[in-house]
């Protein structure tokens, strides 16, 4: 059985695979990466589902506090098997 709980981002309602939107720019995309910096800043990378440049999806990085959840898991990401630990 697969679970998305290991894709949860601590302190946020977002998970990897969710559709999120930046409140300031309006940029919308799938959450692909979460980074926690030494300074305490959490950033999230969003990959656009509509914007393409040179045949590749456009992705941008945002402060986690600027993002709002648009749709939970629209691509039906299954996550990890329950018995497999993520690397690291």
C-alpha positions, 0 to 999 in steps of 0.5 A: 500500500502506498501513502503520501504522508512521507510527502508532507511538508512540515508546518504546511498544508502542502504536500509534494504533488499538490497544485499550489499558487503563489499569492503575489504573482499568481504563478501556479504549478505542481509542488515538486521540491521542498528546501529547508535552508539554514536560515530557517526559510522554507522554499517550494519549487512549483512546475507549471502545467501550462507554461513551457520554454524550449520544450520544458516545463517552467518551474519557479521557487517561492517562499512557502508562506506565499503559497496557497493550496489550489488542489490536492494531488491532481496528478494522483501521486501515489507516494512511497510504499509504507515499508520504504524509508525515503533516502537521507 
